[in-house]
Amino acid sequence: MNTTNFFLEFPLNFSEIRKLNKMYFEHLFKQRVIFISILILLLLIFSDFININFEDDFFLWLIRSLGIIVFFVVFENSFVDAVSGITFQIAKRLLRFKNLNSRYKFVFTNSKLCIRFPLGRLTHKWATIEKAILTKNFLFLYIKEQNNYIISISRKDCRKMEELLTFVEQNVIHIIKV
């Protein structure tokens, strides 16, 4: 990439926030809930392991640990779906507040694109862009990762879209115009 000081920052509009919440952040949140629940499972097993008497209780500890793991595997998906559903119902209600909407932003630099949101940020290198499609109203960026994502950027707002389009066309990937 021959541009060393490229930087653009766009606030996301309401429709972009809803699309990203539904497709992108929901999956990310599910991964985080699964990770935390696995940590809790491992802590339960480890704390039980610390308190056993190896001469008398080791076999009972194995059976208890196996029972906890089976219980975890059986109920984990429903637990994760319930927590994610509740969280995103709350997120939909919180989007009504302007202060939270202004915290969602696209940040484009010469080496990466970043999506900032109230719970953190997600960063993708430009090399992960598989396809870029430009329509009358949107620029779609197809991200190839473990779970392919589509990032849609609205052209309707008064943004520096031409500057972004020029950068993507010259340094990242050919833009397909539809």
VEXFI-692770 format. One record per residue (C-alpha): x, y, z; residue in three letters. Coordinates in steps of 0.5 Angstrom, whole numbers, plus 500, padded with zeros to 3 digits. Layout:
XYZALA;...
//
This chain:
500500500MET;503506498ASN;499511502THR;502512509THR;497517512ASN;491515510PHE;485516515PHE;478517515LEU;473516521GLU;465516519PHE;460515525PRO;455510523LEU;448511522ASN;442508525PHE;441502519SER;448501519GLU;448500527ILE;442495526ARG;445491521LYS;452490524LEU;449489531ASN;444483528LYS;450480524MET;456482527TYR;456484534PHE;451478536GLU;456473533HIS;462476537LEU;458477543PHE;456469543LYS;463467542GLN;465472548ARG;459468552VAL;461461550ILE;469463552PHE;466466559ILE;462460560SER;468455559ILE;472459564LEU;467458569ILE;467451568LEU;474450568LEU;474454575LEU;469449578LEU;473443576ILE;479446578PHE;477448585SER;474442586ASP;480438584PHE;484442589ILE;480440595ASN;480433594ILE;483427598ASN;487423592PHE;487417596GLU;479417597ASP;476422593ASP;479421586PHE;474417583PHE;468421586LEU;472427583TRP;472424576LEU;465422576ILE;463429579ARG;467433573SER;464428568LEU;457430570GLY;459437570ILE;461437563ILE;455433561VAL;451438564PHE;455444561PHE;455441554VAL;447439554VAL;445446557PHE;450451554GLU;447453547ASN;440454550SER;444459555PHE;448462550VAL;442464546ASP;438466552ALA;443471554VAL;445473547SER;437474546GLY;436478552ILE;443483551THR;441484544PHE;433486546GLN;437491551ILE;441494546ALA;435495541LYS;432499546ARG;439503548LEU;440505541LEU;434510542ARG;439514546PHE;443519541LYS;449518546ASN;450511544LEU;449512537ASN;455517536SER;459512539ARG;459507533TYR;464509528LYS;468506522PHE;475508522VAL;479507516PHE;487507516THR;492505511ASN;493498514SER;486497517LYS;479498518LEU;476498525CYS;469499527ILE;468502534ARG;462501538PHE;460502546PRO;463495548LEU;470495544GLY;472495537ARG;473490532LEU;479491527THR;480488520HIS;486488516LYS;485490509TRP;488484506ALA;482480509THR;477484504ILE;475479499GLU;470483495LYS;468490495ALA;461492491ILE;459499490LEU;451500489THR;447507488LYS;447507496ASN;452503499PHE;459500499LEU;459493501PHE;466490504LEU;466482504TYR;471480510ILE;473473509LYS;475470516GLU;472464520GLN;465467519ASN;465471513ASN;462478514TYR;459483510ILE;460491512ILE;455496509SER;457503509ILE;452508507SER;453513501ARG;447517503LYS;451521509ASP;455527507CYS;462523508ARG;468523504LYS;466517501MET;470518494GLU;476519498GLU;475512501LEU;473509494LEU;479512491THR;483509497PHE;480502496VAL;480502489GLU;488504488GLN;491500494ASN;486494497VAL;482491491ILE;478492485HIS;471495487ILE;465492483ILE;460497481LYS;453495480VAL;
//
